[in-house]
Amino acid sequence: MKSLLMALVTTIMLPGMVVAADTDALIDRSSKAVLLLYSQNAEGGMTMHCTATTFDKSTSSAGYLLVSAAHCLGNDDTTKERAATGKNVPFFVTFDETAQIKKFYPVTVQWVGYQHRGEDFAVLEVHTDETWVTVPLGDEKTLKDGAPIINIASPLGLGKQVFRGSITNLFIDRPIVQGDINWRGAMFLDIPAGGGSSGSALISEKQEAIVGFLVGTVGGDNNVVGIPVSRFKAVNEAVLAGKYKWYVPDDAAVNPDGSQVK
């Protein structure tokens, strides 16, 4: 999770508008869509990085798409103005079962956002014949300050935990930009967070859908920052259209303007 301390920046590897009739049921359903993101080292050891949420089925193969934060997979290449590729490290996700032996699913990186543009998102794909729960994408623009949200994450790598809070400010108009942090137009949240919470979904109790993604804090763990889901949708659409020049897979052919050759 990223934390901006005003003078010092530190990074911690951290459908419709329907009122939820049963918050407990929403929490239970959403929790089943949350996985923890791990990487594997050369010796086979596993290191937990962030939280990811399944939001859709894959259209290209049997499996599902998950979203997490870009900084969970690597750093921007500012010289080439390219997002991290996530290609050099084996990544896996797990539902964090309480059993001693957990099941890890290999992850394919679909795309990674350019953090310097405030697009701290990454879409991952898991190939599986299993049936998984998904949480749909919502619309934060229809909410108001104070809207209640649910966040299921694994702060400090201590396992999945359920948090309830609210959106204190839907749109930060301050220029919160430093290094690879760009949080213009982000959301402020009143909800607990810690390293490992990065990339976790902010789920509206009213919409029963994802309205943003937790990416870091400002000045301490109580000032939590989320990037709106509308920005994620815009980047995802640009990637699918081959018009997002800030992410180029290592083996992809590139047009003169930096966009990927279809």
N, C-alpha and C positions, 0 to 999 in steps of 0.2 A: 504494500500500500504506500502511496506517496504522501508525504507530509511536508507542507510548506510552512516554515517558521519565520516568515517575513524577512529576516536577515540571513537565515540559513536554511537550505533545503536538504532533507535527508530522504532517502528512498528505502522503504522496508518491503521486502518481497512478501510483500503482503498478498373484448370484441365488443363488444358493445359496452355501453355504460350501464352496468348492472350493480346495484348495491349488494355487497356480500351478505347473504342471509345467515351464514354460519362461518364466523371467522376461524373457528377451530378447524373446520373442514378445509378452508382455504389454506391454512398453514400446513395441514397434513398433506394436501395435494401438492402444494408448492415445494415442500421439503423433499418430495420424491423426485423432483426435477433438478435438484441441486447436487452437484458433484464437486469434488476437490481436485485441483490440478497439481500434478506432480511431474517432476523430471527425474530421469534416471542417469546416474553417472556411469563411467566406464567399468566400475567394479560391481555394478548392479544395484547399488543403493538408491533409495527413493527419497526425494526431497520435496516437501509440500510447498507450493508457491502461492496459489490464489484459489478463489472460488469461481465456479462456472455454473451456468443454468441452461438447461435444454429448452429451446424456444420454438423449434420447428423440426419437421421431418426433412431428411435429405431428399432432394429431387433427382439426384444423380445416381443414387445407389441405396441399398437397404441400410438404414441408419438414421442418425439424428444430428442436428446442428446445435452447438452450444455457443454461448457468448461469455467472454471474460474480458480482462483488461489487456491492452497492448503491452504495457510495461511488465506484465507477468512473463512475457516471452522473450523480451530483449529490449535493446535501446535503438533509437533512431540512428540512421546514418545521415548526419546533417550535411556532410560533404556532398553526397549524392542526392540529398533530400529524399531519402527512402525510409520507409518504416522497417522495423525488424522483420526478418523472414520467419524466424522460429524453426528454421530447417536444420540447424546444426545440433540440436538437442532432442533426444527422444522424450516426448511428453505423453503422459497417461492421465486418465481420470478415474476416480473411484467414487462410489456412493458412500464411502466411509462406513461400511457395515460395522456393527458392534462386535461381530465375530473377530477372533484373533487374526484369521487369515482373510484379507480383503481382496476383492477382485479388481484388477486394474485393466482398463480398456485402452489400447493404443489410440492416439489422437493424430488426425491429419489436420494441418493448419490450412484453412481456406483463405483467410486474409488477415492482415494486421493493419490497424490504423496508424496514421502518422501523428505521434503524440504532440509534436510542436504545433500542430494545427488544432489541438484540443480534441483529437479523435482517438481517445485512449480506449479503443475497442479491439477485440480479436474474435474471429469466428472460427470455431473448431468443429471437426466432424468425427463422429465415431461410427464405424461400420458394425452393425449388429442386427441379428434377427429377433432380438428381444423386443418387447413392447415397453416403451418408456413413456413417462408422463412429461408433458410440455406445459410451459406457461406462455400464453400469447403475449404479443407486444401490444401495449396500450397507447395512450396519448396524454402526455403530461400537460399539454396546452389547455385541456378542459378542466384541470384542477385549479384549486386556489391555495394560497399560503395556508399552512396548517393542516393540509390533507393528511390523513393517517396512512402509514405505509408499514409493510412487513419486510424484513430483511433476514434472510437465512444465509449464514456465512460461517467461516471457520477462523475467527480471529486468533492469532498467535499459534495456528495449527493445532488447536485443542479440540477439534472435531466440530461437526455441524451444530450450530446453535440458532435459536429463534429469537429475533429482536423485533419489538414494535416501537414505532416512533412517528415522526411527522416531518413534512417538508416545511421548513421555516421560511424559505425564500425560493420561489420557483425560478428566478432569474437574477443572477449576480451581475450587476452592471459595473463592478469594479474591475480594473485591469490586473487580474491575478495571473501574472505571467512571469516565470523565472526559470531559466534553464530549459529543460524539456517539459516543464509544466505550463500548460496553457488552459486556464479554467475560466475564460471569458464566457459568460452566458450559462455557467453551470448552476446547479442547485445547491442550497445549503440544507442540511438535515439535522434533526435532533434525534440521534440514534447512536448507540454504542458502536465502536469499530476498533479494529486493530490490525496489525500486519497479518495478512492471510485473507482479510475481508475483501481485498481488491477484486473487482470484476463481478462481485455479487449483485444480483438483481434487486432493485427497489420495486416492490410490488404494491400497487394501489389496492387498498381494501375495498374501495368503491368500484373500481373497474375489474378487479380480480385479474390484473394484467400488469406487465412490466412497464414502468414509466421512467426508469432511469437505471444507471449502474454506478455503484460506489467505486470511487477511484482514489480517495485520499482524505487528508485533513489539513486544516490551516491552523497553526498555532497550538495544536494539541488535539487529542483524540475526541474532544467534544464538538469540534467544529468540522463536521463531516461534509465532504463534497461529493456530489453525484453529477454525472453527465446525462442530459436528457435523452430519452429514447428516440425523440424526433431526429436528433443528430445521428444516432446510430442507423436509423432507417435510411437517412440520406446517403450515408457512406456505403451502406450495404447495396443500395440501388445503383450507386455509381460503380461499385466493384462489379456487380453483375452485368452492367452495361459496358464494361471494359474501359471506363472513363476515369478511373481513380489512379492517377499516375504515381502516387506516393507509396503504393505497394506493388512490388514486382518480384514474383518468385524467382529463385536463383536460376531455374532452367527455362524461363519464359522469354519469348521474343518480344522486343519492345519497339513501339513506334517512335518516330523522331520527337514527338511531344512528350514522350515518357509513358504513354498509355500502353497497355498490354495488347499484343496482336491477338485477335480472336481466332 
